[in-house]
Amino acid sequence: MDHDLLHIYPVSCPYCGEPLNLTMDTSAGEQAYVEDCAVCCRPIEVTLVMDGADWRLQVHRDDD
């Protein structure tokens, strides 16, 4: 696997505020999935999109 395609994004859980590091594989293209917070176990909506020449990661509450 090409490690240049793996990116670590520091984010905070939108529920409890716990800092999290999400590792994303940009070779898969734009992505959207749900990941549970390791601390509060609530579902976090994760979206990775191309923004011009850069990747942008967004996290949202599942109940928003």
Buried (B, 14 or more C-beta within 10 A) or exposed (E): EEEEEEBEBEBEBBBEEEEBEBEBEBEEEEBEEEEEBEEEEBEBBBEBEEEEEEBEBEBEEEEE
